[in-house]
Amino acid sequence: MNQFEMVVLIVAIVMFASVMRAKYGYSRRRRGVAADPAEQVEAMRLKDEVKQLKERIHVLERIATDKEDTLSRQIEELRDRK
């Protein structure tokens, strides 16, 4: 394969990729960004929901560790009574 054939092959591949991208609507600008305002509202709602769930998990973890600490203290108090 000579240099001319290599250049023609690369140009053909790039053209094919561009046509496929245009056909299926893929755009670099839309990647990771909601194009529709309704999608942006939904994304913000989901972010808020995730934030609330993380706060709940934090509270549940604190409750779970507090209960373990309280239980171990009560066991130690019972051992000290003997």
C-alpha positions in Angstrom: 0.0 0.0 0.0 1.6 3.3 -1.0 1.1 6.7 0.6 -1.6 7.8 -1.8 -3.7 4.8 -1.1 -3.3 5.3 2.6 -4.4 8.9 2.4 -7.5 7.9 0.3 -8.3 5.2 2.9 -8.1 7.6 5.8 -10.3 10.2 4.0 -12.8 7.6 3.2 -13.0 6.4 6.8 -13.4 9.9 8.1 -16.1 10.6 5.6 -18.0 7.4 6.5 -17.7 8.2 10.2 -19.1 11.8 9.6 -22.0 10.4 7.6 -22.9 7.9 10.3 -22.6 10.5 13.0 -25.0 12.8 11.1 -27.4 10.0 10.4 -27.7 8.9 14.0 -27.6 12.4 15.5 -24.5 12.1 17.6 -22.9 15.4 18.4 -19.9 16.4 20.5 -21.8 19.4 21.9 -24.7 17.3 23.2 -22.4 14.8 25.0 -23.1 15.1 28.8 -25.4 18.2 28.4 -29.2 18.0 28.3 -30.4 19.8 25.2 -34.0 20.0 26.1 -35.2 22.2 29.0 -37.4 19.4 30.2 -34.3 17.1 30.4 -32.5 19.8 32.3 -35.3 20.1 34.9 -35.4 16.3 35.2 -31.6 16.2 35.7 -31.8 18.8 38.4 -34.6 16.9 40.1 -32.6 13.7 40.1 -29.5 15.5 41.5 -31.7 16.9 44.3 -33.1 13.4 45.0 -29.6 11.9 45.1 -28.5 14.6 47.5 -31.5 13.8 49.8 -30.8 10.1 49.6 -27.1 10.6 50.5 -28.2 12.7 53.5 -30.6 9.9 54.6 -27.9 7.3 54.3 -25.6 9.5 56.4 -28.3 9.8 59.1 -28.9 6.0 59.0 -25.2 5.3 59.3 -25.0 7.6 62.3 -28.0 5.9 63.9 -26.6 2.4 63.3 -23.2 3.3 64.8 -24.8 5.1 67.8 -26.8 2.0 68.5 -23.8 -0.2 68.4 -21.9 2.1 70.7 -24.8 2.3 73.1 -25.2 -1.5 73.1 -21.5 -2.0 73.8 -21.6 0.5 76.6 -24.6 -1.4 78.1 -22.8 -4.7 77.9 -19.7 -3.2 79.6 -21.9 -1.8 82.4 -23.4 -5.3 82.9 -20.0 -6.8 83.1 -18.9 -4.2 85.6 -21.8 -5.1 87.9 -20.7 -8.7 88.4 
